[in-house]
Amino acid sequence: MPTHPLLLSVLSCSILASIGLTGVAAAAEPAGKAPFAGFEDAALYPVGLFPHAVIAEDVDADGVLDLVVANRGPDITQGLSILYGLGDGAFEPATQMTVARITSNVAAADFTGDGIIDLMVTSQGSPPPELDAIGGVSLLRGLGDRAYAAPVFMRAGVGPVGIDKGDLDADGDIDFVVANQESGDISVFLNSGDGTFPPPVTLPAGSKTQRVVIVDMDLDGDLDVVVNNFFSNTISVYLNDGAGALTPLPPTPTPPSSPRGLDVEFLEGDVYPSVIGSASIPIGDSGGIRLTVYRNMQGVLGRAEHYGIGQHMTIYGNAGHFTKDKNVDLGFSGVSDIDRHVADASALIGLDDSTFTPSREIINFGDNELSAQNAADLDGDGFDDLIVLLRSDIAVLINKTRTANAADLTGDGVVDGIDLALLLQAWGSADAADFNNDGVVNGVDLGTLLVNWTNPANGSPEPVSRRKE
C-alpha cells in the first residue's frame, strides 16, 4: 500500500524529535558529500600487445559486464581480446580472436536484429590475406554461447580508429559511425535492417580524427555526432536532421592542447550535454596537462573550463560515477614523458556547482605504456570502476567507495538523524537518497534508511548496495 505523504511527514518528524534533531533538515548539508575512497590495487589481465580501446558490455547475455579490448599489436591472432566477467569485478583470462591488421576499436550491439550481441571492429589494415594499410570495419556476428561468425569486412576511410553506434535514422536498427584518422573524415554506415550496410556516407572532419561519440547534442530527439581532431586541435559536431543525414557545424578550436580523449555527458546544471576533451601536450607554465569541459548550447560548444592534473605528456579521460552523489566525475590516466613511461591514473570528483576537484590518490603503474581507459560498474555495486590499458595488459581498478553504506548519506560512517533529514530534504526528487533507483525519493527509501539505522552497540550495519540500471 502506498505511504501517505502526510502520514510519512508526521512519522518522520516524530522520529527526528525523538532523537533530538528537530529542525536539522533546514541546516543540513545536501546529500552526496561522502569523499571518494580511491581505488583498490590494480588487477592486471594479459591481452594482446598495444591495446588501444576497451568497452564494457554484457556480450554473452549473462547479466554481467564483460570487457572487449582492441589490440594494435602485430599478432593478428590477438586482434581482439574478450574477458568475460565473473560479476565481482574479476574476469576470466582473455579469449583471443583474429580480426584484421592493427585492430583499433570496437562497438557492441545487436546490429543484425536477431537478439544476440554482435561486435563491430575498426582496423587500420584489412583482414588476411591482404593485410593492407587502408583499413576498414569488420562485423563479427554473434552466434550465442560466446561464438562468433567469421568477420565480414567493409571499407571505410583511411586508417579507421574510433567507432560508436546508435539508431541515426530512427528506423529501429543500429547504425554506426567511424572516425578515420589518416583521411581526416568520418564514415556514416546506415543499417539496412538485417546487419548489412550500403557504402558509407563520408563527411569531412579534421586532421587525425580519432574518437567519435553518438549523442543527442541539441535535444531534438535524434542522435548527433561529435568527433575530436587531434592534429587540427578541434572538436567537430554534426547535427542530425532526424533521418540520418548529418550537417557539420564549424569546428571548435581547442588550443593550446590537442584533444586526445573524448566523452559527452550531462554535468550538474547542464541543459545540454557537455563535451569532455582530454589534452595531450604540456601547457607550458600552467602546471601540466588538462582535462577540458566544453559547455554546449544546442550543438554549439561554448565556454571551456580547464582542469590541470599534473605534468603528463599524454592524457585520457572519460566520465563516470566514482562517488555516491548525483554528480558526474571524471576518471583520467596519463604518462609523464614522451616515451610513455611512468603511467598513472586517478579521478576528478564532480562537485555540486558542476566543477571538479582532484582526488588525493594516484595509482602508479611505473615504467609502462598507456593508450586509453574506460569507466564502468564492473562489480555491480553502483559505483564506477576504472579500466586502464597498458603495454600488453589491462588494469582493472575497483572503486573502494563501493564499501560505503548507501544509506549513510553524509559518509560519516553512521546512519543517523542527519541522514534522515537529508532524505526528507530530497523527498520526491531523484537524489542520492533514491536507494532503489526508481527515480524518486519516497517511502521505500525511508524504509531502507530506517532498516540500516546504526545500532550504537553494534556499529554500522551491512552496506546497502545501490542497483545501477
Secondary structure, 3 states (H helix, E strand, C coil): CCCCHHHHHHHHHHHHHHCCCCCHHHHCCCCCCCCCCCECCCEEEECCCCEEEEEEECCCCCCCCEEEEEECCCCHHHCEEEECECCCCCECCCEEECCCCCEEEEEEECCCCCCCCEEEEEECCCCCCCCCCCCEEEEECEEECCEECCCEEEECCCCEEEEEEECCCCCCCCEEEEEECCCCEEEEECCCCCCCCCCCEEEECCCCEEEEEEECCCCCCCCEEEEEECCCCEEEEEEECCCCCEEECCCEECCCCCEEEEEEECCCCCCCCEEEEEECCCCHHHCCCEEEEEEEECCEEEEEEEEECCCCCEEEEEEECCCCCCCCEEEEEEECCCCCCCEEEEEEEECCCCCEEECCCCEEEECCCCCEEEEECCCCCCCCEEEEECCCEEEEECEHHHHCCCCCCCCCCCCCHHHHHHHHHCCCCCCCCCCCCCCCCCHHHHHHHHHCCCECCCECCCCCCCCCC
